[in-house]
């Protein structure tokens, strides 16, 4: 996990990744998956199942997976 502490950097990361979106100040990752149907992280969106993970902002910024930070 990497820490992103700049709003501008996080906006750039979200604009380049279709799996990420904003929910207020938090960042939401939605990955389409059949496993989501029975997962506690499952969420239904537009008729499909997704695994949903929310990255909550803290004083230090956002802790997000390395794959999103270049």
PyMOL CGO cylinders between C-alpha atoms (Angstrom):
from pymol import cmd
from pymol.cgo import CYLINDER

trace = [
    CYLINDER, 0.00, 0.00, 0.00, 1.16, 3.50, -0.80, 0.3, 1, 1, 1, 1, 1, 1,
    CYLINDER, 1.16, 3.50, -0.80, 0.14, 6.76, 0.82, 0.3, 1, 1, 1, 1, 1, 1,
    CYLINDER, 0.14, 6.76, 0.82, -1.11, 9.54, -1.41, 0.3, 1, 1, 1, 1, 1, 1,
    CYLINDER, -1.11, 9.54, -1.41, -1.23, 12.83, 0.48, 0.3, 1, 1, 1, 1, 1, 1,
    CYLINDER, -1.23, 12.83, 0.48, -1.98, 15.24, -2.35, 0.3, 1, 1, 1, 1, 1, 1,
    CYLINDER, -1.98, 15.24, -2.35, -5.51, 15.89, -3.59, 0.3, 1, 1, 1, 1, 1, 1,
    CYLINDER, -5.51, 15.89, -3.59, -4.13, 16.75, -7.03, 0.3, 1, 1, 1, 1, 1, 1,
    CYLINDER, -4.13, 16.75, -7.03, -2.23, 13.44, -7.22, 0.3, 1, 1, 1, 1, 1, 1,
    CYLINDER, -2.23, 13.44, -7.22, -5.32, 11.48, -6.13, 0.3, 1, 1, 1, 1, 1, 1,
    CYLINDER, -5.32, 11.48, -6.13, -7.48, 13.25, -8.73, 0.3, 1, 1, 1, 1, 1, 1,
    CYLINDER, -7.48, 13.25, -8.73, -4.94, 12.25, -11.40, 0.3, 1, 1, 1, 1, 1, 1,
    CYLINDER, -4.94, 12.25, -11.40, -4.91, 8.63, -10.20, 0.3, 1, 1, 1, 1, 1, 1,
    CYLINDER, -4.91, 8.63, -10.20, -8.72, 8.44, -10.25, 0.3, 1, 1, 1, 1, 1, 1,
    CYLINDER, -8.72, 8.44, -10.25, -8.95, 10.03, -13.71, 0.3, 1, 1, 1, 1, 1, 1,
    CYLINDER, -8.95, 10.03, -13.71, -6.61, 7.32, -15.09, 0.3, 1, 1, 1, 1, 1, 1,
    CYLINDER, -6.61, 7.32, -15.09, -8.35, 4.33, -13.45, 0.3, 1, 1, 1, 1, 1, 1,
    CYLINDER, -8.35, 4.33, -13.45, -11.91, 3.36, -14.35, 0.3, 1, 1, 1, 1, 1, 1,
    CYLINDER, -11.91, 3.36, -14.35, -12.17, 1.18, -11.21, 0.3, 1, 1, 1, 1, 1, 1,
    CYLINDER, -12.17, 1.18, -11.21, -11.80, 4.20, -8.92, 0.3, 1, 1, 1, 1, 1, 1,
    CYLINDER, -11.80, 4.20, -8.92, -14.26, 6.95, -8.08, 0.3, 1, 1, 1, 1, 1, 1,
    CYLINDER, -14.26, 6.95, -8.08, -14.97, 9.52, -5.39, 0.3, 1, 1, 1, 1, 1, 1,
    CYLINDER, -14.97, 9.52, -5.39, -17.51, 9.18, -2.57, 0.3, 1, 1, 1, 1, 1, 1,
    CYLINDER, -17.51, 9.18, -2.57, -17.13, 12.48, -0.78, 0.3, 1, 1, 1, 1, 1, 1,
    CYLINDER, -17.13, 12.48, -0.78, -13.47, 12.58, 0.26, 0.3, 1, 1, 1, 1, 1, 1,
    CYLINDER, -13.47, 12.58, 0.26, -13.14, 8.80, 0.19, 0.3, 1, 1, 1, 1, 1, 1,
    CYLINDER, -13.14, 8.80, 0.19, -11.97, 6.78, -2.81, 0.3, 1, 1, 1, 1, 1, 1,
    CYLINDER, -11.97, 6.78, -2.81, -14.02, 3.77, -3.92, 0.3, 1, 1, 1, 1, 1, 1,
    CYLINDER, -14.02, 3.77, -3.92, -12.62, 0.82, -5.89, 0.3, 1, 1, 1, 1, 1, 1,
    CYLINDER, -12.62, 0.82, -5.89, -15.22, -1.26, -7.77, 0.3, 1, 1, 1, 1, 1, 1,
    CYLINDER, -15.22, -1.26, -7.77, -14.03, -4.43, -9.55, 0.3, 1, 1, 1, 1, 1, 1,
    CYLINDER, -14.03, -4.43, -9.55, -16.53, -6.52, -11.50, 0.3, 1, 1, 1, 1, 1, 1,
    CYLINDER, -16.53, -6.52, -11.50, -16.58, -10.08, -10.18, 0.3, 1, 1, 1, 1, 1, 1,
    CYLINDER, -16.58, -10.08, -10.18, -18.90, -13.08, -9.94, 0.3, 1, 1, 1, 1, 1, 1,
    CYLINDER, -18.90, -13.08, -9.94, -17.49, -13.68, -6.45, 0.3, 1, 1, 1, 1, 1, 1,
    CYLINDER, -17.49, -13.68, -6.45, -19.13, -10.44, -5.30, 0.3, 1, 1, 1, 1, 1, 1,
    CYLINDER, -19.13, -10.44, -5.30, -22.54, -12.14, -5.23, 0.3, 1, 1, 1, 1, 1, 1,
    CYLINDER, -22.54, -12.14, -5.23, -21.63, -13.95, -1.99, 0.3, 1, 1, 1, 1, 1, 1,
    CYLINDER, -21.63, -13.95, -1.99, -18.94, -11.62, -0.66, 0.3, 1, 1, 1, 1, 1, 1,
    CYLINDER, -18.94, -11.62, -0.66, -19.43, -9.22, 2.25, 0.3, 1, 1, 1, 1, 1, 1,
    CYLINDER, -19.43, -9.22, 2.25, -17.74, -6.68, -0.03, 0.3, 1, 1, 1, 1, 1, 1,
    CYLINDER, -17.74, -6.68, -0.03, -20.23, -7.29, -2.84, 0.3, 1, 1, 1, 1, 1, 1,
    CYLINDER, -20.23, -7.29, -2.84, -22.17, -4.41, -4.33, 0.3, 1, 1, 1, 1, 1, 1,
    CYLINDER, -22.17, -4.41, -4.33, -24.61, -4.35, -7.22, 0.3, 1, 1, 1, 1, 1, 1,
    CYLINDER, -24.61, -4.35, -7.22, -24.24, -1.59, -9.80, 0.3, 1, 1, 1, 1, 1, 1,
    CYLINDER, -24.24, -1.59, -9.80, -25.96, -1.25, -13.17, 0.3, 1, 1, 1, 1, 1, 1,
    CYLINDER, -25.96, -1.25, -13.17, -27.19, -4.86, -13.03, 0.3, 1, 1, 1, 1, 1, 1,
    CYLINDER, -27.19, -4.86, -13.03, -23.75, -6.36, -12.33, 0.3, 1, 1, 1, 1, 1, 1,
    CYLINDER, -23.75, -6.36, -12.33, -21.90, -7.48, -9.20, 0.3, 1, 1, 1, 1, 1, 1,
    CYLINDER, -21.90, -7.48, -9.20, -18.71, -5.75, -8.05, 0.3, 1, 1, 1, 1, 1, 1,
    CYLINDER, -18.71, -5.75, -8.05, -16.26, -6.12, -5.20, 0.3, 1, 1, 1, 1, 1, 1,
    CYLINDER, -16.26, -6.12, -5.20, -16.25, -2.76, -3.46, 0.3, 1, 1, 1, 1, 1, 1,
    CYLINDER, -16.25, -2.76, -3.46, -13.46, -1.38, -1.32, 0.3, 1, 1, 1, 1, 1, 1,
    CYLINDER, -13.46, -1.38, -1.32, -13.44, 2.08, 0.23, 0.3, 1, 1, 1, 1, 1, 1,
    CYLINDER, -13.44, 2.08, 0.23, -10.20, 3.91, 1.00, 0.3, 1, 1, 1, 1, 1, 1,
    CYLINDER, -10.20, 3.91, 1.00, -10.99, 6.41, 3.74, 0.3, 1, 1, 1, 1, 1, 1,
    CYLINDER, -10.99, 6.41, 3.74, -9.03, 9.63, 3.84, 0.3, 1, 1, 1, 1, 1, 1,
    CYLINDER, -9.03, 9.63, 3.84, -7.01, 10.28, 7.01, 0.3, 1, 1, 1, 1, 1, 1,
    CYLINDER, -7.01, 10.28, 7.01, -4.69, 13.03, 8.23, 0.3, 1, 1, 1, 1, 1, 1,
    CYLINDER, -4.69, 13.03, 8.23, -1.93, 11.41, 6.17, 0.3, 1, 1, 1, 1, 1, 1,
    CYLINDER, -1.93, 11.41, 6.17, -3.98, 11.07, 2.97, 0.3, 1, 1, 1, 1, 1, 1,
    CYLINDER, -3.98, 11.07, 2.97, -5.21, 7.87, 1.33, 0.3, 1, 1, 1, 1, 1, 1,
    CYLINDER, -5.21, 7.87, 1.33, -3.68, 4.40, 1.67, 0.3, 1, 1, 1, 1, 1, 1,
    CYLINDER, -3.68, 4.40, 1.67, -4.24, 2.78, -1.74, 0.3, 1, 1, 1, 1, 1, 1,
    CYLINDER, -4.24, 2.78, -1.74, -2.81, -0.30, -3.49, 0.3, 1, 1, 1, 1, 1, 1,
    CYLINDER, -2.81, -0.30, -3.49, 0.58, 0.08, -5.13, 0.3, 1, 1, 1, 1, 1, 1,
    CYLINDER, 0.58, 0.08, -5.13, -0.86, -0.79, -8.55, 0.3, 1, 1, 1, 1, 1, 1,
    CYLINDER, -0.86, -0.79, -8.55, -2.60, 2.61, -8.71, 0.3, 1, 1, 1, 1, 1, 1,
    CYLINDER, -2.60, 2.61, -8.71, 0.45, 4.71, -7.79, 0.3, 1, 1, 1, 1, 1, 1,
    CYLINDER, 0.45, 4.71, -7.79, 3.06, 5.14, -10.52, 0.3, 1, 1, 1, 1, 1, 1,
]
cmd.load_cgo(trace, "trace")
